[in-house]
Amino acid sequence: MTHTLQAYATYLPAWRLGPASTGARTARVVASFDEDSTTMATEAAGALLSTLGPGAPVPSLHFATTSPAYLDKTNAVAVHAALGLDETAFAVDVAGSGRSAFAALRGALTDGGLAVAADVRVGKPGSADERSGGDGAAALLFGPGPGIARVLARYSLSAEFLDRWREPTSTTGEQWEERFGFERYADLIRRAARETLAAAGVDEADHVVVTSPNAGVTKRAGTLVKGRLSTGGSPIGFSGAADTGLALASVLDTAGPGESILVLSAVDGCDALLLRTTERLPARRQRTPVREQLGRGREIPHLTYLAWRGLVERELPRRPEPDRPAGPPSDRAAGWKFGFNGSRCTDCGFVHLPPLRVCRRCGTADAMEPVPGTRLRGTVATYTVDHLAYSPSPPVVVVVADFDGGGRTSLELADPDPEALTVGSRVEPVFRRFFTARGVHNYFWKARPSTGAAPVEGSTT
């Protein structure tokens, strides 16, 4: 069966490290202290599914990252649970290097599934990695039938040489001299481009996307392979496994129907994918383009960023640290904890967040149906700003939200700006990491100011 690209979406976190902090020409995209590759993958995939509506088939989820939240545990199943996918959907991690993104993409292309890539890139203070890296996520959905782009050809070359590496126990990575990596990659990129275009019978691609952890490659991409209309790379700097998806998405945001896009990812070899857009693309672009997401950021101090990444130790509020979450209660409450599912009384229609067995309005017991809370938007009824509660980034802002259609609950506010918050502010649920205690991550939902985008819809196979 031939699968086509059906939809795409990206996610860029809200925070930015300013040029004055890094010496770079542009701001660096920074994930918050409560974000990781799992939560960002959920954001990107949820934004994609919201463009399709409920019931869109997702038979598999291939999750690529170089910064997995867990080892010896599949991170993709947390994304699967947060998206509300059917339990028969195959969820798997593809982790280890920037090339993992192409492995996830090829897996999703083969079985008509969802490829998601997300990374939190950490560089030594003052390093090129800190200046030129970026955190983010991208999602691509493949499936049968007409889509927004057809796959014309793909090609891969593998090569062993030492350009970039990181020990499993290290937070930051290493890189050999840039010129050496560029010389090795240049030939691989040209060969992969030539073979891919020849296989499709295309003389020249309209758009060329070149991504690589080697800065020399991205700086001189136009000298290696040039597109008729555009040549570029990742819009946020090297973002690990998310690099290829973010770069492709930024082209899909502006490309016209019938245009060819050659994607080249130079990581331990070179992987190539040639696409041709269809007339469906303009009507099915992601709701918020990459460039618009990039321009929405809020600056944070360099010291705060370093503390979030564990590169400096700051004094935290003098309160007891949280206990490690336990497996059995987390499992019993998985529908609420990961899916943010409330309950609606089938007798009177009253909505409960969190879910209950007995209706608060009419008293009927065990007459409930699930309500996917991720589809809901709410209004702040009241809130509190707590400067004493334990948090890696105080203050802690907690809102009580009345959700559209019923249901009231209290949620911590993500990426808070207390000065901009008022009673009546609109909020939406967002999947975040509450805290980590003794190696266990406590994932749950927070609230954030609503962007006005359509709600995330669950999907089933």
Secondary structure, DSSP 4 states (H G I P E B T S, - for coil): --EEEEEEEEE--SEEE-HHHH--SSPEEE--TT--HHHHHHHHHHHHHHTT-TT----EEEEEESS-S-SSS-THHHHHHHHT--TTSEEEEEESSTTHHHHHHHHHHHHT-EEEEEE-----TTSHHHHHB--EEEEEEEEESS-SEEEEEEEEEE----SEE--TT-SS-EE--HHHHHHHHHHHHHHHHHHHHHHHT-SS-SEEEEE-S-HHHHHTHHHH---SSEEE--TTSB-GGGHHHHHHHHHHTTPPTT-EEEEEE-SSEEEEEEEEE-TTTGGGS-SS-HHHHHTT-EEE-HHHHHHHTTSS--PPPSSPPPPPPPHHHHHHTHHHHTT-EEEEETTT--EESS--SB-TTT--BS-EEEEEGGG--EEEEEEEEESSS--SSSPEEEEEEEETTS-EEEEEBSS--GGG--TT-EEEEEEEEEEEETTEEEEEEEEEE--SPPPP-----
